Amino acid sequence: MPEKGTPEYDWLYGGTSQTPPGDATQQVPTQGAPRGERPDETRVMPVAQREARGSGGRPPGGTRAAAPAPAPRPQPKKRRWRPRLRLGLIPLLLLLILVYLAGVPLYHWTKIDKVDAEPSGQRPDDQPGTNYLIVGSDKADDLTAAQRKVLQTGERGGTNTDTIIVLHTGSGGRTMMSIPRDTLTEVPGHGTQMINAAFAIDGAPLLVASVEQLTGIHIDHYVELGFGSVINTVDAFGGVQICPKQDMKDPLARLDIKKGCQDVDGITALGYSRSRHVTALSDLDRVARQREVISALGDEALTPWTFLNPVRYWGINSAAAGAIRVDEGMNPLDLGRFALAMTGESQTCTMPNLSAPSDPNRIIADPDRAPALFNAIIDDSTVPRKACTPTGRAR
């Protein structure tokens, strides 16, 4: 490094020596270029710019201008997409549930067999309320091979009916009236016979005509239940509760149960509703047990689990659709009304009856008490208590 005081370097250390001529790169004038000369803009820094750089951006006068305070940054809004998403899913989920609850029965409706149940000839006029004729047949075409083996039935079983029930709904309430199969009555075109013979002779139409002629009640809809309807529907519900009042062992019905309330499967429930050789009143006791099983199914159908469990709901609809037959005039709405009518509270009766004078093993409608029950159903009025007994016999 050159020493301070050397003449040629006084310009560098602040001495008085002149800047060496011709070294324009080291000349930093404090004022503008001499008159007549054009400054070299690449080497001459304007005073204002140099002062601004040297003073750190202070304005002339030496005071620093206060920088404006930065504007506060807006806080980002919290996104609430998750709650909105959850709230949006609730209506969608409810809609899907409603579609499922309505769609499953409608789908299985297409699987139900339709039968011609319209009788010929003169019929009672239309009446207030709705009357369903429920028929339990011993047809076995809705049974599996394993079930036929247990019950020892043929491929199609027989053509008889053990269950004949008139279910009435209306302003007078619900009434479920059993007609014992051994009831002697006029079968149109075939003379006096047991009423279940009408079903064996000409199926649903002749049975409807025989019931209408016996009772004067106009039948609006026909529902036929086979063996499998009881077995499969009970099993789809996971069993039902029955309450036999005595030990029951009936080999003909494949039944062996103890007294008292108990849960049973489908085959046991079927045997319980068909047994007629154990109790004292035979067929009259049997019709009471048939209504007991039907009511137990209705109680199970009303439990919330039926609708909350999609597998159970599907199984119940599938079992019922595969085992019932309905009249051709019934539509899905009519079937829904029937299903509702099978649930809940109802009066349960057996047609008021007496032993037939000609045959103690057969019965006839009691001419004194039966009309009161028939007329209450016809008029859609309250059924007299004396006319509604479990066995149909006078209290």
Summary of the structure (lengths in Angstrom):
residues: 395
radius of gyration: 48.5
end to end distance: 139.4
largest distance: 161.8
contacts: 1147
relative contact order: 0.13
helix: 39%
strand: 19%
